[in-house]
Amino acid sequence: MQELESYLEKNFKGFDITDSFIDYLQTLHIELEDGHYQLDEYEETNPLYFNAVYTSAKQILHDLIGDQDELFFVFQTIKERDHRFKRVSLIDKFTNDRVLSSKLKFSKINRDNNEIHQIYISCKKSDLKIEYLIRAICNQDFPNLEPRLKRYYGRAPEIFIINKTTDCILHFYDDRGCFILTRSDEKFEQYKDKYKKMILEE
C-alpha cells in the first residue's frame, strides 16, 4: 500500500480523495470572495476580485498549516487509458527545493475508462511556493492571467495539501472556493466558527 493511501485509510477511513468532499461529514465548503465579481463592467478580469481571492486563500492556508507541520503535497490528474502519460517533474514549479523532485512518489487508480495519477511529496510549508501555487490554482480558468495550472488531457489537475500533523486536508479547486476536511471534531468546530461568514451551504 502506498504511503498516501495508507495515511488516508488510517486517518480518514471511508474517504476517497478522488471523489467529492461534500459527502464527508466534517467538511467545510468555503467561498473565497463574495464582494466582487470575476469580471468588471468592461467584461475584463476584475483585479479587485482576484486580489481578494488570493488574500483569502493565503490566509486560510497559513491558518491551517504551521511552519513545522508535516505535509503531503498531492498533484492529481486524470487521463483516458488510451493516451500516453509522461511522468515529468510536475511539482517542481510549486516547490522551493528541486531536491524534492527526486523524492516524488506515484500512484495510479483505475476509475471507469480513466486513470487517475497521483504525484506527491512529503514536505513542509516552507518547501512550497505559496504565492505562485495560490495564483496558479485561482487563475486556471482565465487565459489572460498568469501563472495558471497547465491542463492535461483537457483537464486542470487537482492539488491537495494534507496536513499530517493536524490531520486536515485543504483543497482549493479554483478561484471560487476550497474544501477543508478534518478528522478532529474540535478542529471542525473551530474552523466552522472561524470561517462562518464564508461557508457555502450545500
C-alpha positions in Angstrom: 0.0 0.0 0.0 1.3 3.4 -1.0 2.2 5.9 1.8 -0.5 8.3 0.9 -3.1 5.6 0.6 -2.1 4.1 3.9 -2.3 7.5 5.6 -5.8 8.2 4.3 -7.0 4.7 5.1 -5.8 5.1 8.7 -6.9 8.7 9.4 -9.9 9.3 7.0 -11.4 5.9 6.7 -14.1 5.8 4.1 -13.0 9.0 2.4 -11.9 8.8 -1.2 -9.7 11.8 -2.2 -10.6 11.2 -5.9 -14.3 11.7 -5.0 -16.5 14.5 -3.8 -15.6 16.2 -0.5 -19.2 17.3 0.0 -20.4 13.9 1.3 -17.8 13.7 4.1 -19.4 14.8 7.4 -16.5 17.0 8.7 -16.1 19.1 5.5 -16.4 22.9 5.2 -17.0 24.4 1.8 -15.5 27.9 1.8 -16.2 30.8 -0.6 -13.1 32.8 -1.2 -14.8 36.1 -2.2 -18.4 37.3 -2.5 -18.0 41.1 -2.5 -16.8 41.4 -6.1 -17.4 39.6 -9.4 -14.8 37.9 -11.6 -15.3 40.3 -14.5 -15.6 44.1 -14.3 -18.1 46.4 -16.2 -15.9 46.0 -19.3 -16.0 42.2 -19.2 -12.3 42.2 -18.2 -10.9 40.2 -15.3 -11.5 42.2 -12.2 -8.3 42.8 -10.2 -10.3 43.7 -7.0 -11.9 40.3 -7.1 -8.7 38.3 -7.8 -6.6 40.2 -5.2 -9.3 39.4 -2.6 -9.4 35.8 -3.7 -5.6 35.5 -3.4 -5.6 37.1 0.0 -8.4 34.9 1.4 -6.7 31.7 0.1 -3.3 32.6 1.5 -4.8 33.4 4.9 -6.7 30.1 5.1 -3.6 28.2 4.1 -1.5 29.9 6.7 -4.3 29.4 9.3 -4.4 25.7 8.7 -0.7 24.9 8.2 2.0 25.7 10.7 5.6 26.2 9.8 6.7 22.9 11.3 3.7 20.8 10.2 4.4 17.7 8.1 2.6 17.7 4.8 1.7 15.7 1.8 1.6 17.9 -1.3 -0.6 16.0 -3.9 -0.9 16.7 -7.6 -3.7 14.7 -9.2 -4.5 14.4 -12.9 -6.8 12.2 -15.0 -6.2 10.8 -18.4 -8.0 8.4 -20.7 -6.5 5.0 -20.8 -5.6 5.1 -24.5 -3.4 8.2 -24.1 0.2 8.0 -23.1 1.1 9.7 -19.8 4.6 11.1 -19.5 5.9 11.4 -15.9 7.7 14.7 -15.7 8.6 16.8 -12.7 5.2 18.4 -12.5 5.7 19.5 -8.9 9.0 21.4 -9.4 7.4 24.7 -10.3 5.4 24.7 -7.0 8.4 23.9 -4.7 11.4 25.9 -3.4 13.7 22.8 -3.3 14.4 20.9 -6.5 15.8 18.1 -4.5 12.2 17.3 -3.5 11.6 16.2 -7.1 13.9 13.3 -6.6 11.5 12.1 -3.8 8.4 12.1 -5.8 6.0 9.2 -5.3 3.4 8.0 -7.7 0.2 6.1 -7.6 -2.4 5.2 -10.2 -6.1 4.4 -9.7 -8.2 2.9 -12.5 -11.7 4.5 -12.5 -14.2 3.8 -15.2 -12.4 4.5 -18.5 -9.9 6.8 -16.9 -6.6 6.5 -15.0 -6.2 8.9 -12.0 -2.5 9.7 -11.5 -1.3 11.0 -8.1 2.1 12.5 -7.8 3.1 13.6 -4.3 5.8 14.5 -1.9 6.3 14.8 1.8 7.3 18.4 2.7 6.8 21.4 4.9 5.1 24.7 4.2 8.5 26.4 3.6 9.1 24.0 0.7 6.1 25.3 -1.2 5.9 28.5 -3.3 2.7 29.6 -1.7 2.1 32.8 -3.7 2.7 31.0 -7.0 0.6 28.0 -6.0 -2.4 30.0 -4.9 -2.4 32.2 -8.1 -1.9 29.2 -10.4 -4.9 27.5 -8.9 -7.1 30.5 -8.8 -6.2 31.7 -12.3 -6.7 28.4 -14.1 -9.9 29.4 -15.9 -8.7 32.8 -17.1 -6.2 32.7 -20.1 -5.1 36.3 -19.6 -3.9 35.7 -16.0 -0.5 34.2 -15.0 0.6 31.8 -13.6 -2.1 29.2 -14.4 -2.3 25.5 -13.9 -1.4 23.7 -17.1 -4.2 21.4 -18.4 -3.5 17.8 -19.1 -5.8 15.9 -21.5 -8.2 18.9 -21.4 -8.5 19.0 -17.6 -6.8 21.1 -15.0 -5.1 19.0 -12.3 -6.3 19.0 -8.7 -4.0 19.9 -5.9 -4.4 18.9 -2.3 -2.4 19.9 0.8 -2.7 17.3 3.5 -1.5 18.3 7.0 -0.3 15.1 8.6 0.4 16.8 11.9 -3.2 18.0 12.4 -5.0 15.5 10.1 -6.5 18.2 7.9 -7.0 18.2 4.1 -7.1 21.5 2.2 -8.3 21.6 -1.4 -8.5 24.9 -3.4 -10.4 23.9 -6.5 -10.3 27.2 -8.4 -11.0 30.9 -7.7 -14.4 30.2 -6.3 -13.5 28.3 -3.2 -11.9 25.5 -1.2 -12.8 22.5 0.9 -11.5 22.0 4.4 -11.7 18.4 5.7 -10.6 17.5 9.2 -10.7 14.4 11.4 -11.0 16.2 14.7 -14.4 17.3 16.0 -12.7 20.1 17.9 -10.9 21.4 14.8 -14.0 21.1 12.7 -16.0 23.3 15.2 -13.1 25.7 15.4 -12.9 26.2 11.7 -16.6 26.3 11.3 -16.7 29.2 13.7 -13.7 31.0 12.3 -15.0 30.9 8.7 -18.7 31.1 9.4 -19.2 34.1 7.1 -17.5 32.3 4.2 -19.2 28.9 4.4 -21.3 27.9 1.4 -24.4 25.9 2.3 -24.9 22.8 0.2 
